[in-house]
Amino acid sequence: MSDNSVSLHRVLKASPDKVYRAFTDALAIASWLPPYGFLCTVHEMDVKQQGTFRMSFQNFSTGNSHSFGGTYLEVKPGEFLKYTDKFDDPNLPGEMITSVWLRKTSVGTDIKITQEGIPAVIPAEMCYLGWQESLEKLAKLVEPVIPDA
């Protein structure tokens, strides 16, 4: 396993339950997880311990895509998610483990993310930049409070 890893931290102006929902709702995660310039298709998502997910990211410029999937190792609604990730491409070997901690604060949610075991051919700083873009998109999804009427 690669020792390539990233750690991220943000404070979001939204409740832990709303942020958790953004990680566990297929339509929501497809809107914010892919970095800028990519589209996401969620093929399956069963958020429970030992449940699985499958998705693909498509490069909007080139049309090329890569697919990946994994298993949920720990699921604590509104608090914690831990899951594996494995690319289908044999040139991106290994299994990553992503952990997401959510903690209620006076202004919303403190979110910490670690992703370990990033394939060696992917520079950690490139992965970190991608996550920063994703977290910007996450904030734009969960922070607005928009009434229905």
Secondary structure, 3 states (H helix, E strand, C coil): CCCEEEEEEEEECCCHHHHHHHHHCHHHHHHHCCCCCEEEEEEEECCCCCCEEEEEEEECCCCCEEEEEEEEEEEECCCEEEEEEEECCCCCCCCEEEEEEEEECCCCEEEEEEEEEECCCCCHHHHHHHHHHHHHHHHHHHCCCCCCC
